[in-house]
Amino acid sequence: MQKAVIVSISITSVGVILVLLGSILGWVFLPNFIESTIKKQAQLKNGTEMFEKWVDIPIPIYIKFYFFNVTNADKFLAGVGGDWSTKPEVEELGPYIYRQTRVKYEIESHPERDTISYRQNITYHFEPEMSTGSETDFVYVINSPLLAVATILATVDESILPRALSREILSFMMSPLSRERFLMPAIVKDILFGKRLNFIYDTFISIAKDVLGIELPPELADGKFGAYLNKNGTNADGLWEIYSGGQDYKKIGQLKSINGKSDVEGAWKGDCNNIKGSDGSFFPPLLKKDTPLSAFSPDVCRSVDVTFDSEVKFKGIPAFRFVALKTMFASGKTHPPNDCYCMPIPSPLNGTCDFDGVTRMFSCAPAVISKPHFLDADDFILESVVGLKPDRALHETFMDVEPVKEI
């Protein structure tokens, strides 16, 4: 009897020890092992799973384009130069969906800086079955090249080009000979990747570059205009250097420099020039809700900060949704940190930035940026166009990121 008790106690003791060991392994060593493995495999180092997926992204990437088609073009143009009370009436067309393929090359590791540098070709393939419409759809849009030229002529230093002469050039560009108007008829594909402009632009581009020494925006070159001109099947963004995460996994994918520079000097003022964040395609592992996230877009010469909003599911996959703040395009008057996005604009244009919802990009390109349908913009901006329908559920800027939940 006593022997049976001893055996029972021994078995119980062994069971307790096994439970304790299991608890220690399950709650301490196993999570640490999993976390360590994630950090190791997440490095951008040849041979890791992350590196292979980064070089050749296995999932399709889609970009959707929408256009505002001006439906009262004739009536609006009849009022230009006289009765400006006629507002443009617009209808939204799209989405026109393109699949991106990204091919990285000239990949080089820099262990001493914990970085990796590369170039990337991006090609766009139209997906007709996914799109609402054809890329040959005809639309009436704002004549961006004409307004770009007008902006350049209006703001170039008078010591280079007298204001009276710049007005004469603009008047000639809008003469019956050139037939340029404030609205431009074009097909979707041309607006995106390049529309051949009439001969008058060839003269202006030649004078601007060779005589006036003016650097034209990349969207306006070689007598063509396109939002993605010379950016289809090319390396338009140059040499990027990002952190590989070998020394600090929290930095993986974060930008260090573009073409050797850590800022977009001259695009904005002060700290707004700093390049920060990733390219938006991936973020560091073990993401938490309070992790600060940013994504840099070379198209708008700035980084976008996002903050945690909610837990969502994307096609059944749990994700953290990070959204851009309402203050993203707010004026410095409303949101003082944005004051460095207010660049000085030469006369005769309005040089103030006391409006919300729109940011001038004149240092990067003669254009402005905003959220879709001017979401979060001042009322006077929304009321200047008929047909805008800002809807936060549809037009908010957000990122859905798959986290690794705490074990």
Secondary structure by P-SEA (a helix, b strand, c coil): caaaaaaaaaaaaaaaaaaaaaaaaaccaaaaaaaaaaaaaaccccccaaaaaaacccbbbbbbbbbbcccaaaaaaaaccccccbbbbbbbcccbbbbbbbbbcccccccccccccbbbbbbbbbbcccccccccbbbbccaaaaaaaaaaaaccccccccaaaaaaaaaaaaccccccccbbbbcccccccbbbbcaaaaaaaaaaccccccccccccccccccccccccccccccbbbbbcccccccccccccccccccccccccccccccccccccccccccccccbbbbbbbccccbbbbbccccccccccbbbbbbbbccccccccccccccccccccccccccccccccccccccccccccccccccccccccccccccbbbbbccccbbbbbbbbbccc
